[in-house]
Amino acid sequence: MRILLFLATNAAVLVLISIVFKVLGLEGVLAENGVDLNLQALLVLSAVIGFGGSFISLAMSKWIAKRSMGVRVIEQPANDTEHWLVETVRRQAAAVNISMPEVGIFNSPQPNAFATGMRRNSSLVAVSGGLLNSMSRGEVEAVLGHEVAHVANGDMITMGLLQGVVNTFVVFLSRIIGHLIDRLVFKTERGYGPGYFMVVIISQILLSMLASIIVMWFSRRREFRADEGGAQLAGRQKMIAALRALQRVSEPQDLPGEMATFGISGRKLGGIRKLFMSHPPLEERIAALESYKS
């Protein structure tokens, strides 16, 4: 239902933009200036490209996570720790009314954890060996609650859909800019000259950077919500203790590649680079939990 509503909303946005093009007569203005560009067709093509890549990535997210992170899924618990992990996730999943996620462990000295999956009822929750070795069970329970809350909130799906929206407009705007410059500046009359492809590539890079600010802003907001979820499932003091345990790590690192936004913590950046942080600073998350009324 979340996916259908989101797609319906964005389809409505695309239709509205198409109507605006017609009302303002933008295509006519472009044609008068020798710019032969079908905005409606470009908008549809951009949506196909933007959402297509996002949905493929989302559909393959569990497979990618298992391969890229070397996750060993616990099929049959081999020891007391693995048994406790599985049962804790099972209890938390039941509490938030989702199907039991797969539970796994990946080999990393960094204390970290993540959740991924295309659907709330087909997800994966994984923790690092470094997290198990450096945290108490109460703290690990809170981290698991945080990840289960991500699943229950549908954060992976929403992130994928949001990425699809921004991808659509990055593709759309970069090609409009390329087309305009190619026709009006380079005076290309038929097809596309080298200027078009050069401008499209540069525009897409710059627009993608701006779009990343939007995506990362949402990523930071969802971390606060997941912390609240972890506090509800494991207890606020355990969640605060888990975040303080992460603070003790001298140099927290992002998970590799596109997994960065899925981890329990990430790199702390300064200055304007803060806009590109996938996670809020740990001190802000702790302060939010200390003021949170459960």
MIDOSE-1310 file (N, C-alpha, C; in nm, 2 decimals, decimal comma, always signed):
residues 294
mril	+0,08/-0,12/+0,00/+0,00/+0,00/+0,00/+0,09/+0,13/+0,00; +0,20/+0,12/+0,08/+0,29/+0,24/+0,08/+0,34/+0,27/-0,06; +0,38/+0,16/-0,13/+0,44/+0,18/-0,26/+0,33/+0,23/-0,36; +0,21/+0,18/-0,35/+0,11/+0,22/-0,44/+0,07/+0,37/-0,42
lfla	+0,06/+0,41/-0,29/+0,03/+0,54/-0,26/+0,14/+0,64/-0,31; +0,26/+0,60/-0,29/+0,38/+0,68/-0,32/+0,38/+0,70/-0,48; +0,36/+0,58/-0,55/+0,37/+0,59/-0,69/+0,25/+0,67/-0,75; +0,13/+0,66/-0,68/+0,02/+0,73/-0,73/+0,04/+0,88/-0,71
tnaa	+0,10/+0,92/-0,60/+0,13/+1,06/-0,57/+0,23/+1,12/-0,67; +0,33/+1,04/-0,70/+0,43/+1,09/-0,80/+0,38/+1,08/-0,94; +0,29/+0,99/-0,97/+0,23/+0,99/-1,10/+0,15/+1,12/-1,12; +0,08/+1,16/-1,01/+0,00/+1,28/-1,01/+0,09/+1,40/-1,03
vlvl	+0,21/+1,40/-0,97/+0,30/+1,51/-0,98/+0,35/+1,52/-1,13; +0,38/+1,41/-1,19/+0,42/+1,41/-1,33/+0,31/+1,46/-1,42; +0,19/+1,42/-1,39/+0,07/+1,47/-1,47/+0,06/+1,62/-1,45; +0,07/+1,67/-1,33/+0,06/+1,81/-1,30/+0,16/+1,89/-1,37
isiv	+0,29/+1,84/-1,37/+0,40/+1,91/-1,44/+0,37/+1,91/-1,59; +0,32/+1,80/-1,65/+0,28/+1,80/-1,79/+0,17/+1,90/-1,82; +0,07/+1,92/-1,73/-0,03/+2,02/-1,75/+0,02/+2,16/-1,75; +0,12/+2,18/-1,65/+0,18/+2,31/-1,64/+0,25/+2,35/-1,77
fkvl	+0,32/+2,25/-1,83/+0,39/+2,27/-1,96/+0,29/+2,32/-2,06; +0,18/+2,25/-2,07/+0,08/+2,28/-2,17/+0,02/+2,43/-2,14; -0,02/+2,45/-2,02/-0,08/+2,58/-1,98/+0,02/+2,70/-2,01; +0,15/+2,68/-1,98/+0,24/+2,79/-2,00/+0,30/+2,79/-2,14
gleg	+0,26/+2,69/-2,22/+0,31/+2,68/-2,36/+0,46/+2,68/-2,37; +0,52/+2,60/-2,28/+0,67/+2,60/-2,28/+0,72/+2,53/-2,41; +0,65/+2,43/-2,46/+0,70/+2,36/-2,58/+0,69/+2,46/-2,70; +0,58/+2,54/-2,70/+0,57/+2,64/-2,81/+0,68/+2,74/-2,80
vlae	+0,72/+2,79/-2,68/+0,82/+2,88/-2,67/+0,96/+2,82/-2,72; +0,98/+2,70/-2,68/+1,10/+2,63/-2,72/+1,11/+2,61/-2,87; +0,99/+2,58/-2,93/+0,99/+2,56/-3,08/+1,01/+2,69/-3,15; +0,96/+2,80/-3,10/+0,99/+2,93/-3,16/+1,13/+2,97/-3,16
ngvd	+1,21/+2,91/-3,06/+1,35/+2,94/-3,05/+1,43/+2,83/-3,12; +1,37/+2,74/-3,19/+1,44/+2,64/-3,26/+1,48/+2,52/-3,18; +1,41/+2,51/-3,06/+1,45/+2,39/-2,97/+1,34/+2,29/-2,98; +1,37/+2,18/-3,05/+1,27/+2,07/-3,07/+1,28/+1,97/-2,96
lnlq	+1,20/+2,00/-2,86/+1,21/+1,91/-2,74/+1,07/+1,87/-2,69; +1,04/+1,75/-2,69/+0,91/+1,70/-2,64/+0,92/+1,68/-2,48; +0,87/+1,77/-2,41/+0,89/+1,77/-2,26/+0,81/+1,66/-2,20; +0,69/+1,63/-2,25/+0,61/+1,52/-2,19/+0,68/+1,38/-2,21
allv	+0,73/+1,36/-2,33/+0,80/+1,23/-2,36/+0,93/+1,22/-2,27; +1,00/+1,33/-2,26/+1,12/+1,33/-2,18/+1,09/+1,31/-2,03; +0,98/+1,36/-1,99/+0,95/+1,34/-1,85/+0,91/+1,20/-1,82; +0,84/+1,13/-1,91/+0,80/+0,99/-1,89/+0,93/+0,91/-1,90
lsav	+1,02/+0,93/-1,99/+1,14/+0,86/-2,01/+1,23/+0,88/-1,88; +1,23/+1,00/-1,83/+1,31/+1,02/-1,71/+1,26/+0,94/-1,59; +1,13/+0,94/-1,58/+1,06/+0,86/-1,47/+1,10/+0,71/-1,48; +1,09/+0,66/-1,60/+1,13/+0,52/-1,63/+1,27/+0,49/-1,58
igfg	+1,36/+0,58/-1,63/+1,50/+0,56/-1,59/+1,52/+0,58/-1,44; +1,47/+0,69/-1,38/+1,48/+0,72/-1,24/+1,43/+0,61/-1,15; +1,31/+0,57/-1,17/+1,25/+0,47/-1,09/+1,30/+0,33/-1,12; +1,33/+0,31/-1,25/+1,38/+0,17/-1,28/+1,50/+0,13/-1,21
gsfi	+1,60/+0,22/-1,21/+1,72/+0,19/-1,13/+1,70/+0,18/-0,99; +1,61/+0,26/-0,93/+1,59/+0,26/-0,79/+1,52/+0,13/-0,75; +1,42/+0,09/-0,83/+1,35/-0,04/-0,79/+1,44/-0,16/-0,81; +1,52/-0,16/-0,91/+1,61/-0,27/-0,93/+1,71/-0,28/-0,81
slam	+1,76/-0,17/-0,77/+1,85/-0,17/-0,65/+1,77/-0,21/-0,52; +1,65/-0,17/-0,51/+1,57/-0,21/-0,39/+1,54/-0,36/-0,39; +1,50/-0,41/-0,51/+1,47/-0,55/-0,52/+1,59/-0,64/-0,50; +1,71/-0,59/-0,53/+1,83/-0,67/-0,51/+1,90/-0,64/-0,38
skwi	+1,84/-0,55/-0,29/+1,91/-0,50/-0,18/+1,96/-0,61/-0,08; +1,87/-0,71/-0,06/+1,92/-0,82/+0,03/+2,03/-0,90/-0,03; +2,02/-0,93/-0,15/+2,12/-1,01/-0,22/+2,25/-0,93/-0,22; +2,25/-0,80/-0,26/+2,37/-0,72/-0,26/+2,43/-0,71/-0,12
akrs	+2,34/-0,69/-0,02/+2,40/-0,68/+0,12/+2,47/-0,81/+0,16; +2,41/-0,92/+0,13/+2,47/-1,05/+0,17/+2,60/-1,07/+0,10; +2,61/-1,03/-0,03/+2,74/-1,06/-0,10/+2,84/-0,95/-0,06; +2,80/-0,82/-0,06/+2,90/-0,72/-0,04/+2,95/-0,71/+0,10
mgvr	+2,86/-0,75/+0,20/+2,90/-0,75/+0,34/+2,95/-0,88/+0,39; +2,93/-0,99/+0,31/+2,97/-1,12/+0,36/+2,88/-1,17/+0,47; +2,76/-1,14/+0,47/+2,66/-1,17/+0,58/+2,64/-1,33/+0,58; +2,66/-1,38/+0,70/+2,63/-1,52/+0,72/+2,49/-1,53/+0,79
vieq	+2,39/-1,57/+0,72/+2,26/-1,58/+0,77/+2,25/-1,70/+0,87; +2,19/-1,67/+0,99/+2,18/-1,78/+1,09/+2,06/-1,87/+1,05; +2,09/-1,98/+0,99/+1,98/-2,08/+0,96/+1,95/-2,16/+1,09; +2,05/-2,21/+1,15/+2,04/-2,29/+1,27/+2,14/-2,23/+1,37
pand	+2,09/-2,17/+1,48/+2,18/-2,11/+1,58/+2,29/-2,21/+1,62; +2,42/-2,17/+1,62/+2,53/-2,26/+1,65/+2,57/-2,24/+1,80; +2,53/-2,14/+1,86/+2,57/-2,11/+2,00/+2,47/-2,03/+2,07; +2,50/-2,00/+2,20/+2,40/-1,92/+2,28/+2,38/-1,78/+2,22
tehw	+2,49/-1,72/+2,17/+2,47/-1,58/+2,12/+2,38/-1,58/+2,00; +2,40/-1,67/+1,91/+2,32/-1,67/+1,79/+2,18/-1,70/+1,82; +2,15/-1,79/+1,91/+2,02/-1,83/+1,96/+1,95/-1,70/+2,02; +2,02/-1,63/+2,10/+1,97/-1,51/+2,16/+1,94/-1,40/+2,06
lvet	+2,03/-1,38/+1,96/+2,00/-1,29/+1,85/+1,87/-1,32/+1,78; +1,86/-1,44/+1,74/+1,74/-1,48/+1,66/+1,61/-1,46/+1,74; +1,61/-1,50/+1,87/+1,49/-1,49/+1,95/+1,46/-1,35/+1,98; +1,56/-1,26/+2,00/+1,54/-1,12/+2,03/+1,47/-1,05/+1,91
vrrq	+1,52/-1,08/+1,79/+1,46/-1,03/+1,67/+1,32/-1,08/+1,65; +1,30/-1,21/+1,68/+1,17/-1,27/+1,67/+1,07/-1,20/+1,76; +1,11/-1,17/+1,88/+1,02/-1,10/+1,98/+0,99/-0,96/+1,93; +1,09/-0,89/+1,89/+1,07/-0,75/+1,85/+0,99/-0,74/+1,72
aaav	+1,01/-0,83/+1,63/+0,93/-0,84/+1,50/+0,78/-0,86/+1,54; +0,76/-0,95/+1,63/+0,62/-0,98/+1,67/+0,56/-0,85/+1,73; +0,64/-0,78/+1,81/+0,59/-0,66/+1,88/+0,55/-0,55/+1,78; +0,61/-0,54/+1,67/+0,58/-0,44/+1,57/+0,50/-0,49/+1,45
nism	+0,46/-0,62/+1,46/+0,37/-0,68/+1,37/+0,42/-0,69/+1,23; +0,55/-0,74/+1,22/+0,61/-0,77/+1,09/+0,65/-0,92/+1,09; +0,67/-0,97/+0,97/+0,72/-1,11/+0,96/+0,87/-1,12/+1,01; +0,90/-1,23/+1,06/+1,04/-1,25/+1,11/+1,14/-1,23/+1,00
pevg	+1,23/-1,13/+1,02/+1,34/-1,10/+0,93/+1,44/-1,22/+0,93; +1,52/-1,23/+0,83/+1,64/-1,31/+0,83/+1,74/-1,24/+0,93; +1,82/-1,31/+1,00/+1,91/-1,26/+1,10/+2,05/-1,31/+1,06; +2,15/-1,22/+1,05/+2,28/-1,25/+1,01/+2,39/-1,18/+1,08
ifns	+2,51/-1,23/+1,06/+2,63/-1,17/+1,12/+2,73/-1,15/+1,01; +2,80/-1,03/+1,01/+2,90/-1,01/+0,91/+3,03/-0,97/+0,98; +3,14/-1,01/+0,92/+3,27/-1,00/+0,98/+3,33/-0,85/+0,96; +3,33/-0,78/+1,07/+3,38/-0,64/+1,06/+3,42/-0,60/+1,21
pqpn	+3,54/-0,55/+1,23/+3,58/-0,50/+1,36/+3,50/-0,38/+1,41; +3,44/-0,31/+1,31/+3,36/-0,19/+1,35/+3,23/-0,23/+1,40; +3,18/-0,17/+1,52/+3,05/-0,20/+1,57/+2,95/-0,14/+1,47; +2,87/-0,22/+1,41/+2,77/-0,17/+1,31/+2,66/-0,27/+1,29
afat	+2,55/-0,23/+1,24/+2,44/-0,32/+1,21/+2,36/-0,25/+1,10; +2,28/-0,33/+1,03/+2,19/-0,27/+0,93/+2,07/-0,36/+0,90; +1,97/-0,30/+0,84/+1,85/-0,37/+0,80/+1,82/-0,33/+0,65; +1,78/-0,43/+0,57/+1,75/-0,40/+0,43/+1,64/-0,50/+0,39
gmrr	+1,59/-0,48/+0,27/+1,49/-0,56/+0,21/+1,39/-0,48/+0,14; +1,32/-0,54/+0,03/+1,23/-0,46/-0,05/+1,09/-0,45/+0,02; +1,06/-0,54/+0,11/+0,93/-0,54/+0,18/+0,95/-0,55/+0,33; +0,85/-0,50/+0,41/+0,86/-0,51/+0,55/+0,86/-0,66/+0,60
nssl	+0,79/-0,74/+0,52/+0,78/-0,88/+0,56/+0,88/-0,97/+0,49; +0,98/-0,91/+0,43/+1,09/-0,99/+0,37/+1,22/-0,91/+0,38; +1,27/-0,91/+0,50/+1,38/-0,82/+0,53/+1,50/-0,90/+0,59; +1,61/-0,83/+0,61/+1,73/-0,89/+0,67/+1,78/-0,79/+0,77
vavs	+1,81/-0,84/+0,89/+1,88/-0,77/+1,00/+2,01/-0,83/+1,02; +2,12/-0,75/+1,02/+2,25/-0,81/+1,04/+2,33/-0,72/+1,13; +2,42/-0,79/+1,21/+2,51/-0,72/+1,30/+2,65/-0,76/+1,28; +2,74/-0,67/+1,31/+2,88/-0,70/+1,29/+2,94/-0,78/+1,41
ggll	+3,05/-0,85/+1,38/+3,12/-0,92/+1,49/+3,17/-0,82/+1,59; +3,22/-0,70/+1,54/+3,27/-0,59/+1,62/+3,16/-0,54/+1,72; +3,04/-0,53/+1,67/+2,93/-0,49/+1,76/+2,91/-0,59/+1,87; +2,90/-0,72/+1,84/+2,88/-0,82/+1,94/+2,99/-0,82/+2,04
nsms	+3,11/-0,79/+2,00/+3,23/-0,80/+2,09/+3,24/-0,68/+2,18; +3,18/-0,57/+2,14/+3,21/-0,44/+2,21/+3,09/-0,39/+2,29; +2,97/-0,46/+2,27/+2,85/-0,41/+2,34/+2,80/-0,52/+2,43; +2,73/-0,47/+2,54/+2,66/-0,57/+2,63/+2,53/-0,61/+2,55
rgev	+2,47/-0,72/+2,61/+2,35/-0,77/+2,54/+2,23/-0,67/+2,54; +2,23/-0,59/+2,65/+2,12/-0,48/+2,65/+2,14/-0,38/+2,54; +2,27/-0,35/+2,52/+2,30/-0,25/+2,41/+2,27/-0,31/+2,27; +2,31/-0,44/+2,26/+2,28/-0,51/+2,13/+2,13/-0,52/+2,10
eavl	+2,06/-0,55/+2,21/+1,91/-0,55/+2,20/+1,85/-0,42/+2,15; +1,91/-0,31/+2,20/+1,86/-0,18/+2,15/+1,90/-0,16/+2,00; +2,02/-0,20/+1,96/+2,06/-0,18/+1,82/+1,96/-0,27/+1,73; +1,93/-0,39/+1,78/+1,84/-0,47/+1,70/+1,70/-0,41/+1,69
ghev	+1,66/-0,35/+1,80/+1,53/-0,28/+1,80/+1,53/-0,16/+1,70; +1,64/-0,09/+1,70/+1,66/+0,02/+1,60/+1,64/-0,03/+1,46; +1,71/-0,14/+1,43/+1,70/-0,20/+1,29/+1,56/-0,25/+1,26; +1,50/-0,32/+1,36/+1,36/-0,37/+1,34/+1,27/-0,25/+1,32
ahva	+1,29/-0,14/+1,39/+1,21/-0,02/+1,37/+1,22/+0,03/+1,23; +1,34/+0,03/+1,17/+1,36/+0,07/+1,03/+1,27/-0,01/+0,94; +1,27/-0,14/+0,96/+1,19/-0,23/+0,88/+1,04/-0,20/+0,90; +1,00/-0,19/+1,02/+0,86/-0,16/+1,05/+0,81/-0,03/+0,99
ngdm	+0,90/+0,07/+0,99/+0,87/+0,20/+0,94/+0,87/+0,20/+0,79; +0,92/+0,10/+0,72/+0,92/+0,09/+0,58/+1,03/+0,19/+0,52; +1,14/+0,21/+0,60/+1,24/+0,31/+0,56/+1,31/+0,27/+0,44; +1,34/+0,14/+0,42/+1,41/+0,11/+0,30/+1,33/+0,13/+0,17
itmg	+1,20/+0,10/+0,18/+1,11/+0,13/+0,07/+1,10/+0,28/+0,04; +1,08/+0,36/+0,14/+1,07/+0,50/+0,13/+1,19/+0,56/+0,07; +1,31/+0,51/+0,12/+1,44/+0,57/+0,07/+1,45/+0,54/-0,08; +1,41/+0,41/-0,12/+1,42/+0,38/-0,26/+1,33/+0,46/-0,35
llqg	+1,21/+0,48/-0,30/+1,11/+0,56/-0,38/+1,15/+0,71/-0,38; +1,21/+0,76/-0,27/+1,26/+0,90/-0,27/+1,37/+0,91/-0,37; +1,46/+0,81/-0,37/+1,57/+0,82/-0,47/+1,52/+0,81/-0,61; +1,41/+0,74/-0,63/+1,36/+0,73/-0,77/+1,30/+0,87/-0,81
vvnt	+1,24/+0,94/-0,72/+1,19/+1,07/-0,75/+1,30/+1,17/-0,79; +1,40/+1,17/-0,70/+1,51/+1,27/-0,73/+1,59/+1,23/-0,86; +1,60/+1,10/-0,88/+1,67/+1,05/-1,00/+1,59/+1,10/-1,12; +1,46/+1,09/-1,11/+1,38/+1,13/-1,23/+1,40/+1,28/-1,27
fvvf	+1,41/+1,36/-1,17/+1,43/+1,50/-1,20/+1,57/+1,54/-1,23; +1,67/+1,46/-1,18/+1,80/+1,48/-1,22/+1,82/+1,45/-1,37; +1,76/+1,33/-1,41/+1,77/+1,29/-1,55/+1,69/+1,40/-1,64; +1,58/+1,44/-1,60/+1,49/+1,53/-1,67/+1,56/+1,66/-1,69
lsri	+1,60/+1,72/-1,58/+1,66/+1,86/-1,59/+1,80/+1,86/-1,66; +1,88/+1,76/-1,64/+2,01/+1,75/-1,70/+2,00/+1,75/-1,85; +1,90/+1,67/-1,90/+1,88/+1,66/-2,05/+1,81/+1,79/-2,11; +1,73/+1,86/-2,03/+1,68/+1,98/-2,08/+1,79/+2,08/-2,09
ighl	+1,88/+2,09/-1,99/+1,99/+2,18/-1,99/+2,08/+2,15/-2,11; +2,11/+2,02/-2,13/+2,20/+1,98/-2,24/+2,14/+2,01/-2,37; +2,01/+1,99/-2,39/+1,94/+2,02/-2,51/+1,94/+2,17/-2,54; +1,91/+2,25/-2,45/+1,90/+2,39/-2,47/+2,04/+2,45/-2,51
idrl	+2,14/+2,41/-2,44/+2,28/+2,46/-2,47/+2,32/+2,41/-2,60; +2,29/+2,28/-2,63/+2,33/+2,22/-2,76/+2,27/+2,30/-2,88; +2,14/+2,34/-2,86/+2,07/+2,41/-2,97/+2,10/+2,56/-2,98; +2,10/+2,62/-2,86/+2,11/+2,77/-2,86/+2,25/+2,82/-2,86
vfkt	+2,34/+2,74/-2,80/+2,48/+2,78/-2,79/+2,57/+2,72/-2,90; +2,56/+2,59/-2,91/+2,64/+2,52/-3,01/+2,58/+2,52/-3,14; +2,45/+2,56/-3,15/+2,38/+2,57/-3,28/+2,37/+2,44/-3,36; +2,36/+2,33/-3,28/+2,34/+2,20/-3,35/+2,20/+2,19/-3,40
ergy	+2,18/+2,16/-3,53/+2,05/+2,16/-3,59/+1,98/+2,02/-3,59; +2,06/+1,92/-3,61/+2,00/+1,78/-3,61/+2,08/+1,69/-3,51; +2,00/+1,60/-3,45/+2,07/+1,51/-3,35/+2,13/+1,59/-3,24; +2,24/+1,53/-3,19/+2,31/+1,59/-3,07/+2,45/+1,60/-3,10
gpgy	+2,51/+1,71/-3,07/+2,66/+1,73/-3,09/+2,73/+1,69/-2,96; +2,86/+1,70/-2,96/+2,94/+1,67/-2,84/+2,91/+1,75/-2,72; +2,87/+1,88/-2,75/+2,83/+1,97/-2,64/+2,72/+1,92/-2,56; +2,62/+1,86/-2,62/+2,50/+1,80/-2,55/+2,55/+1,70/-2,45
fmvv	+2,63/+1,60/-2,49/+2,67/+1,50/-2,40/+2,76/+1,55/-2,28; +2,84/+1,64/-2,32/+2,93/+1,70/-2,22/+2,85/+1,78/-2,11; +2,75/+1,86/-2,16/+2,67/+1,94/-2,06/+2,58/+1,85/-1,98; +2,52/+1,74/-2,04/+2,44/+1,65/-1,97/+2,52/+1,58/-1,86
iisq	+2,64/+1,54/-1,88/+2,72/+1,47/-1,78/+2,75/+1,57/-1,67; +2,79/+1,69/-1,70/+2,83/+1,79/-1,60/+2,70/+1,82/-1,52; +2,59/+1,85/-1,59/+2,46/+1,88/-1,52/+2,42/+1,77/-1,43; +2,43/+1,65/-1,47/+2,38/+1,54/-1,40/+2,47/+1,52/-1,27
ills	+2,60/+1,54/-1,28/+2,68/+1,53/-1,16/+2,64/+1,64/-1,06; +2,62/+1,77/-1,11/+2,59/+1,88/-1,01/+2,45/+1,86/-0,95; +2,36/+1,82/-1,04/+2,22/+1,80/-0,99/+2,21/+1,68/-0,89; +2,29/+1,58/-0,92/+2,29/+1,46/-0,83/+2,34/+1,50/-0,69
mlas	+2,44/+1,59/-0,69/+2,49/+1,64/-0,56/+2,39/+1,71/-0,48; +2,31/+1,80/-0,55/+2,20/+1,87/-0,49/+2,09/+1,77/-0,44; +2,06/+1,67/-0,52/+1,96/+1,58/-0,49/+2,00/+1,49/-0,37; +2,13/+1,47/-0,36/+2,18/+1,39/-0,24/+2,15/+1,46/-0,11
iivm	+2,15/+1,59/-0,11/+2,13/+1,67/+0,01/+1,99/+1,64/+0,06; +1,89/+1,63/-0,04/+1,75/+1,59/+0,00/+1,74/+1,45/+0,06; +1,81/+1,36/-0,01/+1,80/+1,22/+0,03/+1,87/+1,20/+0,17; +1,98/+1,26/+0,19/+2,05/+1,25/+0,31/+1,98/+1,32/+0,43
wfsr	+1,91/+1,43/+0,40/+1,82/+1,49/+0,50/+1,72/+1,39/+0,55; +1,65/+1,32/+0,46/+1,55/+1,23/+0,50/+1,62/+1,11/+0,57; +1,73/+1,07/+0,53/+1,80/+0,96/+0,60/+1,83/+0,99/+0,74; +1,87/+1,12/+0,77/+1,90/+1,16/+0,90/+1,77/+1,16/+0,99
rref	+1,66/+1,21/+0,93/+1,53/+1,21/+1,00/+1,49/+1,07/+1,04; +1,50/+0,98/+0,95/+1,46/+0,84/+0,98/+1,54/+0,78/+1,09; +1,66/+0,82/+1,11/+1,74/+0,77/+1,22/+1,69/+0,80/+1,35; +1,64/+0,93/+1,37/+1,57/+0,97/+1,49/+1,45/+0,88/+1,52
rade	+1,37/+0,86/+1,42/+1,25/+0,77/+1,43/+1,29/+0,63/+1,47; +1,39/+0,58/+1,41/+1,44/+0,44/+1,44/+1,49/+0,43/+1,58; +1,56/+0,54/+1,63/+1,61/+0,54/+1,77/+1,49/+0,54/+1,86; +1,38/+0,61/+1,83/+1,26/+0,61/+1,91/+1,20/+0,47/+1,91
ggaq	+1,20/+0,40/+1,80/+1,15/+0,26/+1,79/+1,24/+0,17/+1,87; +1,37/+0,18/+1,86/+1,46/+0,10/+1,95/+1,43/+0,12/+2,09; +1,41/+0,25/+2,13/+1,38/+0,28/+2,27/+1,25/+0,21/+2,32; +1,15/+0,21/+2,23/+1,02/+0,15/+2,27/+1,04/+0,00/+2,28
lagr	+1,12/-0,06/+2,19/+1,13/-0,21/+2,19/+1,23/-0,26/+2,30; +1,33/-0,19/+2,33/+1,43/-0,24/+2,43/+1,44/-0,15/+2,55; +1,39/-0,03/+2,55/+1,40/+0,06/+2,66/+1,49/+0,18/+2,63; +1,45/+0,29/+2,67/+1,52/+0,42/+2,64/+1,67/+0,42/+2,68
qkmi	+1,69/+0,37/+2,81/+1,82/+0,37/+2,86/+1,92/+0,28/+2,79; +1,86/+0,17/+2,74/+1,95/+0,07/+2,66/+1,98/+0,14/+2,53; +1,89/+0,21/+2,47/+1,91/+0,27/+2,34/+2,02/+0,38/+2,35; +2,01/+0,46/+2,46/+2,11/+0,56/+2,49/+2,24/+0,50/+2,51
aalr	+2,24/+0,39/+2,59/+2,37/+0,32/+2,62/+2,43/+0,27/+2,49; +2,35/+0,22/+2,40/+2,41/+0,17/+2,27/+2,47/+0,28/+2,19; +2,40/+0,40/+2,19/+2,46/+0,51/+2,11/+2,59/+0,56/+2,18; +2,59/+0,56/+2,31/+2,71/+0,60/+2,38/+2,83/+0,50/+2,36
alqr	+2,79/+0,37/+2,34/+2,89/+0,27/+2,31/+2,95/+0,30/+2,17; +2,87/+0,34/+2,08/+2,91/+0,38/+1,95/+3,00/+0,51/+1,95; +2,97/+0,60/+2,05/+3,06/+0,72/+2,06/+3,20/+0,68/+2,10; +3,21/+0,57/+2,17/+3,35/+0,53/+2,22/+3,44/+0,48/+2,11
vsep	+3,38/+0,46/+1,99/+3,46/+0,42/+1,87/+3,53/+0,55/+1,82; +3,66/+0,55/+1,81/+3,73/+0,67/+1,78/+3,70/+0,72/+1,64; +3,69/+0,63/+1,54/+3,66/+0,67/+1,40/+3,55/+0,59/+1,34; +3,42/+0,62/+1,37/+3,31/+0,54/+1,31/+3,32/+0,55/+1,16
qdlp	+3,29/+0,44/+1,09/+3,30/+0,44/+0,95/+3,17/+0,40/+0,89; +3,14/+0,46/+0,77/+3,02/+0,42/+0,69/+3,04/+0,27/+0,65; +2,93/+0,20/+0,63/+2,93/+0,08/+0,56/+2,97/+0,11/+0,41; +3,02/+0,01/+0,34/+3,06/+0,04/+0,20/+2,95/+0,07/+0,10
gema	+2,98/+0,15/+0,01/+2,89/+0,18/-0,11/+2,75/+0,22/-0,06; +2,65/+0,17/-0,13/+2,51/+0,21/-0,11/+2,46/+0,16/+0,02; +2,54/+0,07/+0,09/+2,50/+0,03/+0,23/+2,52/+0,13/+0,33; +2,58/+0,24/+0,30/+2,62/+0,35/+0,40/+2,49/+0,40/+0,48
tfgi	+2,38/+0,42/+0,40/+2,27/+0,48/+0,47/+2,19/+0,38/+0,56; +2,23/+0,25/+0,55/+2,16/+0,14/+0,62/+2,22/+0,11/+0,76; +2,34/+0,16/+0,79/+2,41/+0,13/+0,91/+2,35/+0,20/+1,03; +2,39/+0,15/+1,15/+2,34/+0,21/+1,27/+2,41/+0,35/+1,30
sgrk	+2,53/+0,36/+1,24/+2,61/+0,49/+1,26/+2,69/+0,51/+1,13; +2,74/+0,63/+1,12/+2,82/+0,67/+1,00/+2,92/+0,77/+1,04; +3,00/+0,81/+0,94/+3,11/+0,91/+0,96/+3,05/+1,04/+1,00; +3,13/+1,11/+1,08/+3,09/+1,25/+1,12/+3,17/+1,35/+1,03
lggi	+3,09/+1,43/+0,97/+3,15/+1,53/+0,88/+3,13/+1,67/+0,93; +3,22/+1,76/+0,89/+3,21/+1,90/+0,94/+3,18/+2,00/+0,82; +3,14/+2,12/+0,86/+3,12/+2,22/+0,76/+3,00/+2,19/+0,67; +3,01/+2,23/+0,54/+2,90/+2,21/+0,45/+2,89/+2,06/+0,42
rklf	+2,99/+1,98/+0,45/+2,98/+1,83/+0,43/+2,87/+1,77/+0,52; +2,83/+1,84/+0,62/+2,73/+1,78/+0,71/+2,60/+1,76/+0,63; +2,58/+1,84/+0,53/+2,46/+1,82/+0,45/+2,46/+1,68/+0,38; +2,57/+1,62/+0,37/+2,58/+1,49/+0,30/+2,59/+1,37/+0,40
mshp	+2,58/+1,40/+0,52/+2,58/+1,29/+0,62/+2,46/+1,21/+0,62; +2,47/+1,07/+0,62/+2,36/+0,98/+0,62/+2,30/+0,97/+0,76; +2,38/+1,00/+0,86/+2,33/+0,98/+1,00/+2,36/+1,11/+1,08; +2,27/+1,15/+1,17/+2,29/+1,26/+1,25/+2,41/+1,23/+1,35
plee	+2,48/+1,34/+1,40/+2,58/+1,31/+1,50/+2,52/+1,24/+1,62; +2,60/+1,15/+1,67/+2,55/+1,06/+1,79/+2,51/+1,15/+1,90; +2,58/+1,26/+1,93/+2,54/+1,34/+2,04/+2,40/+1,40/+2,02; +2,36/+1,43/+1,90/+2,22/+1,48/+1,87/+2,12/+1,37/+1,89
riaa	+2,15/+1,25/+1,85/+2,06/+1,14/+1,87/+2,04/+1,11/+2,02; +2,15/+1,11/+2,10/+2,14/+1,09/+2,24/+2,05/+1,20/+2,30; +2,08/+1,32/+2,27/+2,00/+1,43/+2,32/+1,85/+1,42/+2,29; +1,82/+1,38/+2,17/+1,68/+1,36/+2,13/+1,62/+1,25/+2,21
lesy	+1,69/+1,14/+2,24/+1,63/+1,03/+2,32/+1,62/+1,07/+2,46; +1,71/+1,15/+2,52/+1,70/+1,20/+2,65/+1,57/+1,29/+2,67; +1,53/+1,36/+2,57/+1,41/+1,44/+2,58/+1,29/+1,37/+2,53; +1,31/+1,25/+2,48/+1,19/+1,17/+2,42/+1,10/+1,12/+2,53
ks	+0,97/+1,14/+2,52/+0,88/+1,09/+2,61/+0,81/+0,97/+2,56; +0,85/+0,85/+2,62/+0,80/+0,72/+2,57/+0,65/+0,70/+2,62
